[in-house]
């Protein structure tokens, strides 16, 4: 079992993380409901290609 002071530190960190998530500003973008969402063109199964994306950090 962990000592009480370590448990208290963990609890404080978790509470601080929760507060930060709540305090983060959010922005809602106005999306007109009358315009349809753009769709991808239909593809035949023969036209499908395998795609690979490499992300180098």
FENWO-V843623 format. One record per helix or strand of 2 or more residues. SS is the DSSP state (@ for helix, = for strand). FROM is the first residue (numbers start at 1). LEN is the number of residues. Records with the same first field share a line. If there is no record, write none. Layout:
BEGIN
SS = FROM-LEN / FROM-LEN
END
This chain:
BEGIN
@ = 4-20 / 45-3
END
